[in-house]
Amino acid sequence: MQIEDKSPKFELGKRMLEKQQLASLTELFDIVPYTPVAKALGINNQRLRNKIDDPRSFRVSELLDLAVLLDVDAIKLFALLHETIKKSVPAEG
């Protein structure tokens, strides 16, 4: 899976993800452009935004494809997803 004419933003997103400098998927997509990612994943922009808003809706295959697009270890992407989900779930009191 390739994206033609990758923006330098992909490389920045990759570096930040690898160095664990991102706190959530939202931060990743504040850097990486939605449209080429959505197109590469075979979904539209709104569907991608919905998945970012509710990261539990990502399919494993989509996350694996995203890891390939960003050229990152899928485990790092899954860790970021996990952190994003943990922050979105209210703490039990």
C-alpha positions as CSV (number, residue, x, y, z in Angstrom):
1,M,0.0,0.0,0.0
2,Q,1.5,3.3,-1.1
3,I,0.5,6.9,-1.2
4,E,1.6,8.8,-4.2
5,D,3.5,12.0,-3.5
6,K,3.6,11.6,0.3
7,S,3.6,14.9,2.1
8,P,6.6,15.6,4.5
9,K,3.9,15.5,7.2
10,F,3.9,11.7,6.9
11,E,7.6,11.7,7.9
12,L,7.0,14.1,10.8
13,G,4.1,11.9,12.0
14,K,6.2,8.8,11.7
15,R,9.1,10.4,13.7
16,M,6.8,11.7,16.4
17,L,5.1,8.3,16.7
18,E,8.4,6.4,16.9
19,K,9.6,8.8,19.6
20,Q,6.4,8.5,21.5
21,Q,5.8,12.2,21.3
22,L,2.1,11.9,20.6
23,A,-0.6,11.6,23.2
24,S,-3.5,10.5,21.0
25,L,-4.6,9.6,17.5
26,T,-6.0,13.1,17.2
27,E,-2.5,14.5,17.6
28,L,-1.3,12.2,14.9
29,F,-4.0,13.4,12.5
30,D,-3.3,17.0,13.4
31,I,0.0,16.3,11.5
32,V,-0.8,13.7,8.9
33,P,-3.4,14.7,6.3
34,Y,-6.7,12.9,6.3
35,T,-7.5,12.7,2.6
36,P,-4.6,10.5,1.4
37,V,-4.9,8.2,4.4
38,A,-8.7,7.8,4.0
39,K,-8.2,7.1,0.3
40,A,-5.4,4.5,1.0
41,L,-7.6,2.8,3.6
42,G,-10.6,2.8,1.1
43,I,-12.8,4.9,3.3
44,N,-14.1,8.5,3.0
45,N,-12.8,11.4,5.1
46,Q,-15.8,11.5,7.3
47,R,-15.6,7.8,8.1
48,L,-11.9,8.3,9.0
49,R,-12.8,11.3,11.3
50,N,-15.5,9.1,13.0
51,K,-12.9,6.4,13.6
52,I,-10.5,8.9,15.1
53,D,-13.2,10.3,17.3
54,D,-14.1,6.7,18.4
55,P,-10.8,4.8,18.0
56,R,-12.5,1.5,19.1
57,S,-14.2,1.5,15.7
58,F,-10.9,1.0,13.9
59,R,-10.5,-2.5,12.4
60,V,-7.2,-4.3,13.0
61,S,-6.6,-4.4,9.3
62,E,-7.1,-0.6,9.0
63,L,-4.5,0.0,11.8
64,L,-2.1,-2.5,10.1
65,D,-2.5,-0.7,6.8
66,L,-2.0,2.7,8.5
67,A,1.2,1.4,10.1
68,V,2.4,0.4,6.6
69,L,1.5,3.8,5.2
70,L,3.4,5.6,8.0
71,D,6.2,3.0,7.8
72,V,6.1,2.4,11.6
73,D,6.0,-0.6,13.8
74,A,2.3,-1.5,14.2
75,I,2.9,-2.1,17.9
76,K,3.7,1.6,18.4
77,L,0.5,2.5,16.5
78,F,-1.6,0.1,18.7
79,A,0.0,1.5,21.8
80,L,-1.0,5.0,20.7
81,L,-4.5,3.7,20.0
82,H,-4.6,2.1,23.5
83,E,-3.6,5.4,25.2
84,T,-6.2,7.3,23.2
85,I,-8.9,4.8,24.3
86,K,-7.8,4.9,28.0
87,K,-8.0,8.7,28.0
88,S,-11.5,8.6,26.5
89,V,-13.0,6.2,29.1
90,P,-14.1,7.9,32.3
91,A,-12.2,6.7,35.4
92,E,-14.2,4.6,37.8
93,G,-14.7,6.2,41.2
